[in-house]
Structure formats: C-alpha cells, structure tokens
Amino acid sequence: MRNVSMSTALTVEERLTILEKELAELKQGQSTVQAKHGWLAKITETFKGDPDFGEILRLGREIRMADALGENTNHESAKCESTK
C-alpha cells in the first residue's frame, strides 16, 4: 500500500483514487488467500452426504487423537470394519 501523509495536500478525488486502488489490492489479496484454502471445502462438498466419507473422517480423527495422546503407534485401532 502507498504511504501518503495526511499533511500532503491532496484533493478529495486524488485521495479517493488512492483508496480505490488500495481496496482493489486488498480484495485481490483476500481472493488469493481464499483460493489457497478453498481446496478443502471443494473436497468436502464433493463427498457431502456420503456415509463412507463420514467414516473416513471419523477414523482420521480417531487416529489423530490417539497419536496426540501417544496411544496409537500402528493405527490398528482405526482400521475399517470391512478390512478386518
């Protein structure tokens, strides 16, 4: 962003032009951030309502919790019932 001192004699139009440019830069930066983090939302929307995806999320959460507590080193407890 441009650093313009308030003591600088600028017309209202010039100040407005600067603000509009800075706003456009901010909007562009925000859309870039959203695009970087939007991949997860796209994936979860793809599988929305799928019971298998819900099970995958549950098992992943179980593994992460066990790992955090140091209880699960081989992930055997989180295997899906159909693979046992």
PECORKA-V434580 format. One line per field, one symbol per residue. phi: phi as a letter, one per 40 degrees, with the letter a starting at -180 (. if undefined). burial: 1 if it has 16 or more other ideal C-beta (glycine too) atoms within 10 Angstrom, else 0. A space follows every 50 residues. Layout:
# PECORKA-V434580
phi: ???
burial: ???
This chain:
# PECORKA-V434580
phi: .ccbcccccbcdccccccccccccccccccccccccccccccccccbdgc cccdcccccccccccccccgcbbbgccbccdccc
burial: 00000000000000000000000000000000000000000000000000 0000000000000001000001000001000000
